[in-house]
Amino acid sequence: MSKSNSTVRRQALLAAFPYTIPIFAGFWFLGMAYGVYMNVSGFSFWYPTLMSLTVFGGSLEFVMVTMLLRPFSPLETLLLALMIQVRHVFYGIAMLEKYKHLGWKRFYLYFALCDETFSLNYTLKVPPGIDRGWFYFFISFLNHMYWFIGSALGGLVGSLISFNTQGLEFVMTALFVVIFLEQWSKENKHYTALIGFAAAIVSLTIFGAKSFLLPT
């Protein structure tokens, strides 16, 4: 006897949820920090809420706070977004085979690819009896919602509660340091990390603190 669609979805959700629990805590914390950061930078609650829902690129969203506060430069915005998110192109290529034949779900699955979701969907074996497409979908959807809800709560908390937010902008710097150290620990050879670090130092020396990121 075949399972109903609702049963298939429920079983996939229950199977996917435990794998996303470690991501839940991290995304809520960073998401709330992002929402508060947006608020103290002068943006209303709706900005982090809508951006986390439609952009869903943590490091890019933090950078966009500064970009939104500056005069709009389309070329710089495009190049900076590509540099920060270019790894997602390779995530998508790596998932072509896994997401093939998944119908409409594959469009959302490609959109919702982030570092953590890619790591889970690329390495996990789908439990026996669980629909593969819905399993991947709920891994992606849950991670997306963790970030979305955390960002929305951060924006709301920042608008309702007055507290000392001095130094909160450092969360973006800390985020990039953590990403750098994580990639360093995963690599056996550190040529790319060292080249990137050297390029940043050279650009900082030549172009100054306000303009070094784009040449880097």
C-alpha positions in Angstrom: 0.0 0.0 0.0 1.5 3.3 -1.1 2.0 6.1 1.4 0.0 9.3 1.1 1.8 12.5 0.1 1.4 14.0 3.6 2.9 10.8 5.2 5.9 11.0 2.8 6.5 14.6 3.7 6.1 14.1 7.4 8.5 11.1 7.5 11.1 13.1 5.5 10.7 16.1 7.8 11.2 13.9 10.9 14.2 12.2 9.3 15.8 15.5 8.3 15.3 17.5 11.5 17.8 15.8 13.8 20.7 16.4 11.3 19.9 20.2 11.4 19.9 20.6 15.2 23.6 21.6 15.4 23.0 24.3 12.7 19.9 25.6 14.5 21.9 27.1 17.4 24.6 28.7 15.2 22.1 30.1 12.7 19.8 31.6 15.4 22.7 33.2 17.2 24.3 34.7 14.0 20.9 35.5 12.6 19.9 37.4 15.7 23.2 39.3 15.7 22.7 40.2 12.0 19.1 41.4 12.7 20.3 43.6 15.6 23.3 44.8 13.6 20.9 45.9 10.8 18.7 47.7 13.3 21.5 49.6 15.0 22.7 50.6 11.6 19.5 52.4 11.0 17.4 49.8 9.2 13.9 48.8 10.2 12.8 45.3 11.2 11.7 44.5 7.7 15.1 44.8 6.1 16.8 41.8 7.9 13.5 39.9 7.7 13.1 40.2 3.9 16.8 40.0 3.1 17.3 36.8 5.1 14.3 35.3 3.3 15.3 36.3 -0.2 19.1 36.6 -0.2 20.0 33.9 2.3 23.8 34.4 2.2 25.0 35.1 5.7 28.4 36.7 5.0 27.0 38.6 2.0 24.1 39.9 4.1 26.5 41.3 6.7 28.5 43.0 4.0 25.3 44.4 2.5 24.7 46.5 5.6 27.7 48.6 4.8 26.9 48.6 1.1 23.4 49.9 1.8 24.8 52.8 3.8 27.1 53.9 1.1 26.3 55.6 -2.3 25.1 52.8 -4.6 27.7 51.4 -7.0 26.2 48.7 -9.2 29.6 47.3 -10.4 31.2 47.2 -7.0 28.0 45.6 -5.6 28.0 42.9 -8.3 31.7 42.1 -8.1 31.7 42.0 -4.3 28.6 39.7 -4.2 30.3 37.4 -6.8 33.5 37.2 -4.9 31.8 36.4 -1.6 29.3 33.9 -3.0 31.3 32.4 -5.9 31.7 29.1 -4.0 28.0 28.6 -4.3 28.4 28.1 -8.1 30.6 25.1 -7.4 28.1 23.9 -4.7 25.4 23.9 -7.4 27.6 22.1 -9.9 28.5 19.4 -7.3 24.8 18.9 -6.6 23.6 18.6 -10.2 23.5 14.8 -10.1 21.8 14.5 -6.6 19.1 17.1 -7.4 18.4 15.8 -10.9 14.8 14.6 -11.5 13.5 16.2 -8.3 11.0 18.4 -10.2 10.1 21.8 -8.9 12.0 21.2 -5.6 15.4 21.4 -7.3 14.9 25.2 -8.0 14.5 25.9 -4.2 17.3 23.4 -3.4 19.8 25.3 -5.5 18.6 28.6 -4.1 18.9 27.4 -0.5 22.4 26.0 -0.8 24.7 27.4 1.9 27.9 25.9 3.4 26.0 23.9 6.0 23.2 22.7 3.8 25.7 21.7 1.1 27.8 19.7 3.6 24.7 17.8 4.8 23.0 17.1 1.5 26.3 16.2 -0.2 27.5 13.7 2.4 24.4 12.3 4.1 22.9 9.0 3.0 19.1 9.2 2.8 17.6 6.9 5.4 15.8 3.8 4.0 12.2 4.3 3.2 12.5 8.1 3.1 11.8 10.1 -0.1 15.1 11.5 -1.3 13.7 14.8 -2.7 11.7 15.7 0.3 14.6 14.7 2.6 16.9 17.2 0.8 14.2 19.7 0.7 13.6 19.7 4.4 17.3 19.8 5.2 17.5 23.0 3.1 14.2 24.5 4.3 14.9 24.0 8.0 18.3 25.6 7.7 16.8 28.5 5.7 14.1 29.0 8.3 16.6 29.0 11.2 18.4 31.9 9.7 15.2 33.7 8.6 13.6 33.4 12.1 16.8 34.4 13.9 17.3 37.4 11.7 13.7 38.5 12.1 13.9 38.1 15.9 17.2 40.1 15.9 15.6 42.9 14.0 12.6 42.9 16.3 14.6 42.8 19.5 16.9 45.5 18.2 13.9 47.8 17.6 12.1 47.1 20.9 14.9 47.0 23.4 17.5 49.6 24.1 20.9 48.3 25.1 24.6 49.0 24.5 25.5 47.7 21.1 29.0 49.2 21.0 31.3 46.8 19.1 28.4 44.7 17.6 29.7 45.6 14.1 32.7 43.4 14.9 30.5 40.3 14.4 31.1 40.6 10.7 34.9 40.6 11.2 34.6 37.7 13.6 32.5 35.8 11.1 35.1 36.0 8.4 37.9 35.1 10.8 35.9 31.9 11.8 35.3 31.1 8.1 39.0 31.5 7.4 40.1 29.3 10.3 37.5 26.7 9.4 38.8 26.5 5.8 42.4 26.5 7.2 41.6 23.5 9.4 40.1 21.6 6.5 43.0 22.0 4.1 46.2 20.0 4.1 48.0 22.6 2.1 47.4 26.3 2.8 48.5 27.9 -0.4 45.2 29.5 -1.3 44.7 30.8 2.3 48.2 32.3 2.3 47.7 33.9 -1.1 44.4 35.4 -0.1 45.9 36.7 3.1 48.9 38.2 1.3 46.6 39.8 -1.3 44.5 41.4 1.4 47.7 42.9 3.1 49.0 44.2 -0.2 45.7 45.8 -1.2 45.3 47.3 2.3 48.7 48.9 2.0 48.1 50.3 -1.5 44.4 51.2 -1.5 43.7 51.9 2.2 41.2 50.6 4.6 38.1 51.9 2.8 38.9 50.6 -0.7 41.1 47.5 -0.3 38.3 44.9 -0.3 37.3 45.1 -4.0 40.9 44.8 -5.4 41.5 41.9 -3.1 
